[in-house]
């Protein structure tokens, strides 16, 4: 299993738009074979940071999901939320492997 960790810098004035973006991507990850662990939004401290965590069984499974970007109408519509609202200023994606309790 791999976990994708996405670290976002967001526009704090556009939290509701980011939440809409997040809800859409949670649905898409789940629909296309992943397990979304959620988006984590500012509560205290820095108000311009958010993260997302989601799992795929393998990097190959993630790549199959990613192959839909730019061509699948649902993926394009989800990205349009980000592009039109400007809710995301920057993001970094990192792949991790979990070390879980036994």
C-alpha positions in Angstrom: 0.0 0.0 0.0 1.1 3.6 -0.7 -0.3 6.7 1.0 -0.3 10.0 -0.9 0.3 13.0 1.4 -0.7 16.3 -0.2 0.4 19.4 1.5 -1.6 22.5 0.4 -1.1 26.2 0.8 -4.6 27.6 0.5 -6.2 31.0 0.3 -7.8 31.3 3.8 -10.5 33.5 2.4 -11.6 30.6 0.2 -12.0 27.8 2.6 -15.5 26.9 1.4 -14.3 26.6 -2.2 -11.5 24.3 -0.9 -14.0 22.2 1.0 -16.0 21.8 -2.2 -12.8 20.8 -4.1 -12.0 18.3 -1.3 -15.4 16.7 -1.2 -15.3 16.1 -5.0 -11.8 14.5 -4.8 -12.8 12.3 -1.9 -15.6 10.9 -4.1 -13.3 10.4 -7.1 -10.5 8.7 -5.2 -13.1 6.3 -3.6 -14.8 5.7 -7.0 -11.5 4.8 -8.7 -10.0 2.3 -6.3 -8.5 4.4 -3.5 -9.2 4.9 0.1 -9.5 8.6 1.1 -8.6 9.3 4.7 -9.8 12.9 4.4 -8.7 16.5 4.1 -7.5 18.2 7.2 -8.2 21.9 7.3 -6.9 24.8 9.5 -8.2 24.9 13.0 -5.6 26.7 15.1 -2.3 28.1 14.1 -1.5 28.8 10.4 -4.7 29.4 8.5 -3.3 28.8 5.0 -2.3 25.1 5.3 -4.3 22.0 4.6 -3.4 18.4 3.9 -5.0 15.4 2.3 -4.2 11.7 2.8 -5.3 8.8 0.6 -4.2 5.2 0.0 -3.9 3.0 -3.1 -2.9 -0.6 -3.0 0.1 0.1 -5.2 1.8 2.8 -7.2 0.5 1.0 -10.3 -3.1 1.4 -9.0 -2.4 5.1 -8.3 -1.0 5.6 -11.8 -4.2 4.0 -13.3 -6.2 6.5 -11.3 -3.9 9.4 -12.4 -4.3 8.4 -16.1 -7.8 9.9 -16.0 -6.6 13.4 -15.3 -7.1 15.7 -18.2 -9.5 13.4 -20.0 -12.2 12.2 -17.6 -15.0 14.8 -17.4 -15.5 14.3 -13.7 -11.8 14.9 -13.0 -11.8 18.0 -15.2 -14.8 19.4 -13.4 -13.1 18.8 -10.0 -10.0 20.6 -11.1 -12.2 23.5 -12.4 -13.2 24.2 -8.8 -9.5 24.8 -8.0 -8.7 26.7 -11.1 -11.7 29.0 -11.1 -11.8 29.8 -7.4 -8.0 30.1 -6.8 -8.5 28.4 -3.5 -5.2 26.5 -3.8 -2.0 28.6 -4.1 0.5 25.7 -4.1 0.7 22.0 -3.2 3.3 19.3 -2.9 2.6 15.6 -3.2 4.7 12.9 -1.5 4.2 9.2 -1.4 4.7 7.3 1.8 4.4 3.8 3.0 2.7 3.2 6.3 4.2 1.5 9.3 1.2 0.4 11.2 0.6 -1.1 14.7 0.4 -4.8 14.8 
